[in-house]
Amino acid sequence: MSFQRFDSFSDPQEAQSNRQSKRPRLSLFQSTSYQSSRTPSNEPPAYTPDDHLATRAQFHVKLLKYMRIALALLTLAVSITIIACSASALRAYSDTRDHVEFVLPLWPTSVDLRPTHVVLACGAILTVVSLAYLVVAFVSSSHSSLRRLNTLSTLFSFVGIFITVFATAFASVINNHLASSTDAGTLGSWTCRWQSFESIAPRNFASICLESTVAMNLVILSVVLQAMGVLLAGWGWLVEVKGKRGVGGKGEGGGM
């Protein structure tokens, strides 16, 4: 009994040292890894599916913008050429309409200038539309103005395709109607009849025929360009809808 009392009233410092000696000791490697697991990491976060969708959406927005700008530049070049050819043909007609060099009149009694005027107006409208879109596209950012660019692209594309289809149909109907007439014709139909008689034809008839033909063919090409603009407009709205779904899904914890 006296031995048990002596053990129960032993030194407290010795008991504490005994308890500390029983704790498992960590090696240097284990201690370092244990501390590093508690310290905040400076590495970048993992690449999530939402980040992949955002990067893909940004790529589509940039690609769409560059394709629209390229199409607008091409349309601008085509429309300026249409204006140049149509204006040159009209000027040549005005200069030779009452020419006194020839005994016989160069032009028929009735020259229908409406197809040339319609083609000229078509080129002017396409020029204004292309310039307006280019200005808005260059001064706007890629993300904040996507809806604005989609709206302008849709509006301008439908206006352009309506104007080009109308000009093509109108000029073709009148040219075909006056193709066999001997006392009437258009600038193109009348001057192109003289291709088989180049030796006796006025020297500027070949250039008027060429300019009228080039202007008409470029209007037909513009129909294709405006149809491509409509397709790009539809793609732009699809990109915007998918982008909104991706943002909404990310906010709700889901994907697109």
Summary of the structure (lengths in Angstrom):
residues: 256
radius of gyration: 39.5
end to end distance: 79.6
largest distance: 155.0
contacts: 720
relative contact order: 0.13
helix: 75%
strand: 2%
